[in-house]
Amino acid sequence: MTDKDRQIETIEMLIRHEESIGQLYKAYAERYADHRDFWLGLADEEGRHAGWISELYSKVRDGSVHFNRDRFQIPAIQHSLNYVQKMLVKSQEPDFELIEAFSTAWYIEDALLENRFFEVFDTDSADLKETLRKLAEATEQHRQRIHDAKVENQ
């Protein structure tokens, strides 16, 4: 696999990750009608995040955006994807409580920041740096909004 192929695979995985988080938040919106707007708002924003990453996809393909093949740790992204999918299934269980939804969402957003998915390196292209900056800022906002909602509902 070439470096370019690996970069494309990574971008595709990051897109799937954002989309999966959005699906989870939509499931929460369906389950908790009193908080529907909150969860749908987050889900919509996750869709926008996937769109930001998608914009990089064509630039990686044409070579105008590049990054070190070890820039993103594929196992960490896959682990998080697996966790989100597991929680999507768990969210359908009858005893799944709203507080667990808030805790899960906070954990996911926090893990993105803690795993430094959006850390910028000197070697990153300007487009990648800007996308990562926007993603880090939006993720921090999500984490804070989820925290605040959790506190309000305890």
C-alpha positions in Angstrom: 0.0 0.0 0.0 1.4 3.4 -1.0 1.6 6.4 1.3 -1.2 8.0 -0.7 -3.4 5.0 -0.4 -2.8 4.9 3.3 -3.7 8.6 3.5 -6.9 8.0 1.5 -7.8 5.1 3.8 -7.2 7.2 6.9 -9.4 10.1 5.6 -12.2 7.6 4.7 -12.0 6.2 8.2 -12.1 9.6 9.8 -15.2 10.4 7.7 -16.9 7.2 8.8 -16.0 8.0 12.4 -17.7 11.4 12.4 -20.7 9.9 10.6 -21.0 7.1 13.2 -20.9 9.6 16.0 -23.7 11.5 14.2 -25.7 8.2 14.0 -25.3 7.6 17.7 -26.6 11.1 18.5 -29.6 10.6 16.2 -30.4 7.4 18.1 -30.3 9.3 21.3 -32.6 11.9 19.8 -35.1 9.2 18.9 -34.9 7.7 22.3 -35.0 10.9 24.4 -37.8 13.1 23.0 -37.3 15.8 25.7 -33.7 16.2 24.5 -34.4 15.7 20.8 -33.2 19.1 19.6 -30.0 18.9 21.6 -29.0 15.5 20.2 -30.1 16.4 16.6 -28.1 19.6 16.8 -25.0 17.6 17.7 -25.7 15.0 15.0 -26.0 17.7 12.4 -22.7 19.2 13.5 -21.1 15.8 13.3 -22.3 15.6 9.7 -20.6 19.0 9.0 -17.4 17.7 10.5 -17.6 14.7 8.2 -18.0 17.2 5.4 -14.9 19.2 6.4 -12.9 15.9 6.3 -14.5 15.0 3.0 -13.2 18.2 1.5 -9.7 17.0 2.3 -10.4 13.7 0.5 -10.2 15.1 -3.1 -7.1 17.1 -2.1 -5.4 14.1 -0.7 -6.2 12.2 -4.0 -4.8 15.0 -6.2 -1.8 15.4 -3.9 -2.4 19.0 -2.8 -2.8 17.8 0.8 -0.5 15.2 2.3 0.4 14.1 5.8 2.8 11.6 7.3 1.4 8.1 7.1 1.7 7.7 10.8 -0.1 11.1 11.4 -3.2 9.4 12.6 -3.1 6.1 14.4 -5.4 3.8 12.5 -5.9 1.4 15.5 -7.0 4.3 17.7 -9.6 5.4 15.1 -10.8 1.8 14.6 -11.1 1.3 18.4 -13.2 4.4 18.7 -15.3 3.4 15.7 -15.9 0.0 17.3 -16.8 1.7 20.6 -19.3 4.0 18.9 -20.9 1.1 17.1 -21.1 -0.9 20.4 -22.8 2.1 22.1 -25.2 2.5 19.2 -26.4 -1.1 19.9 -26.4 -0.5 23.6 -28.5 2.6 23.2 -31.4 0.4 22.1 -31.5 -1.6 25.3 -34.5 -0.9 27.5 -32.5 0.1 30.5 -30.2 2.5 28.8 -30.6 5.8 30.7 -30.2 9.4 29.6 -27.3 9.9 31.9 -25.5 7.1 30.2 -26.1 8.8 26.9 -24.6 12.0 28.2 -21.6 10.1 29.7 -21.0 8.1 26.5 -21.1 11.2 24.3 -18.8 13.1 26.6 -16.4 10.2 26.7 -16.3 10.0 22.9 -15.7 13.7 22.4 -13.1 13.7 25.2 -11.3 10.7 23.7 -11.0 12.6 20.4 -9.2 15.4 22.1 -7.1 13.2 24.5 -6.0 10.9 21.6 -4.8 14.1 19.8 -6.7 13.2 16.6 -6.7 16.9 15.8 -3.2 17.9 16.9 -1.4 20.0 14.3 2.2 19.2 13.2 4.6 21.5 11.4 4.6 19.2 8.4 0.8 19.4 7.9 -0.4 21.3 4.9 -2.3 24.6 5.5 -5.6 23.0 4.5 -5.1 20.1 6.9 -4.1 22.4 9.7 -7.2 24.5 9.2 -9.5 21.5 9.1 -7.9 20.0 12.2 -8.2 23.4 14.0 -11.9 23.6 13.2 -12.5 20.0 14.3 -10.6 20.5 17.6 -12.6 23.6 18.4 -15.9 22.0 17.5 -15.1 18.9 19.5 -14.2 21.0 22.5 -17.5 22.8 22.2 -19.4 19.5 22.0 -17.6 18.2 25.0 -18.6 21.3 27.0 -22.2 21.4 25.8 -22.6 17.7 26.7 -21.0 18.2 30.1 -23.4 21.2 30.8 -26.5 19.2 29.7 -25.4 16.2 31.8 -25.1 18.5 34.9 -28.5 20.0 34.2 -30.1 16.5 34.0 -28.6 14.9 37.1 
